[in-house]
Amino acid sequence: QVPLLESGGGLVQAGTSLRLSCAASGRTLATYTMAWFRQGPGKEREFVAAISASASSTYYTNSVKGRFTISRDNTKNTVYLQMNSLKPEDTAVYYCAATTGWGPWSPSFVHTWGQGTQVTVSS
């Protein structure tokens, strides 16, 4: 497993932006497909976005398409989630995840989870 640490969460107003980061220490992320999931209050954990190891492919859940962008910098061993035009329904704990292959995007297929970072969007 590769230890993952998220940062960048916070309390923001609707319509604004946040950038989440996910860093790994002790082991490279370069060979992993990386993804972001989120879990809202009283909800199950859901897939948000994924990026392939080489960054050649990305995939998003429909509700964030056009607003969120996943990226990675393998030289910094870090994955990012740029979140624009945030909505109250984006409020959740956001988790970074490492996996192999490309899908399916179910939490049960994730190899390693970060501890999560809270994002709260006020209306």
N, C-alpha and C positions, 0 to 999 in steps of 0.2 A: 504494500500500500504506500501511497504518497501523501504525506501530511499536507492538507490544504487549509489556507487561512484567508477568509474573506474580509474585506473592508470597504468603506465608502457609503454604508447605509446612513439613514438619518430621517429627519422629519422635514418634509418639503410641502409646498403648496401645489395644488393641481396646475398643470401646464408648465411646470419647471422641469429641470433635468437633474440627474444624478449619474455618476459613473461608479460602478462597483468594480473592485479588483479582487482577484483570487491568485494568491502567490503560493508557491510550493517551496519547501526547503528540504534539502537532503537528497532529492531525487528529481530528475528532469521530467517535465510535463510533455516534452517534445514528441513522445511516442503515443500519447493518449488523445483520444477524442475527448474534448472538454465540453461541459454543458452547464447551464444554469437551470435550476428548478426553483419553485417558490411554493410556500404554504401559507395561505391566508387564514385568518381567524375562523376556526370551525370547519376548515376545508381540508381536503386531502392534498398531499404534495403533488404539484403538477409541473410538467415540462415547460420551459420557457424558450430556450435557444441552445444550439449546439454548433460546434466548429470542429472541423477535422484536424488531425495532427499537423498537417501541412498548411492549414488555413485556406485550402482551396475550395472547401465546401462549408456552407452554413445552412442552418435550418431553423425556422422559427414557428412557434405556435401562432395561430391566426390572430389572436387578440393583441399581439405586440408587433406584428409586421408593419414596417414603415415607421415605427417609433423607437424600437430597440435595435441596437447593433452589437453583436458579439465579435470580439477580436482577440488576438493573442500575440504575444511577443515571446517567442521561444528563447531568445537570447536573455530575456529577463525572467524566464520561467513564470510568466504571469498571463492570466486571461482576464479580459475586461467585459463588462456589460454596460454600454452607454444607453441610458434610458432617457428619452426625450418625451415631451408632451405627457407627462405622468398624469394618471387618473387616480381617483380614490380607490378604484377597484384593483389597482396595482399594489395596494398595501399588503405586505406579506413579509415573511422571513425568506430571504433569498439564499439559496444554497449553491455552492460550486460543486461540481461533480466530475470525476474522472472515470472514463470507461474505455472500452476497446470496441473496434468495429464501428458501424454506422447504423444506429438504431437497433431495436425499437426503443422509443423514448419513454420507457417506463422506469420508475424509481427502482424496481426490482432488478434491473439490469446494470445499475450503477455499481462500480467497484469501490469507490472511495468518495466520501462526503466531507465537505467542510463543516464548520460548526454553525454557519449561518450568520447573516447580517440583516437587521431589521430595516425595512423601508416603510415609512408611513407617509401617505399622501393625504393632505387635508384639502377639503373642498372650499 
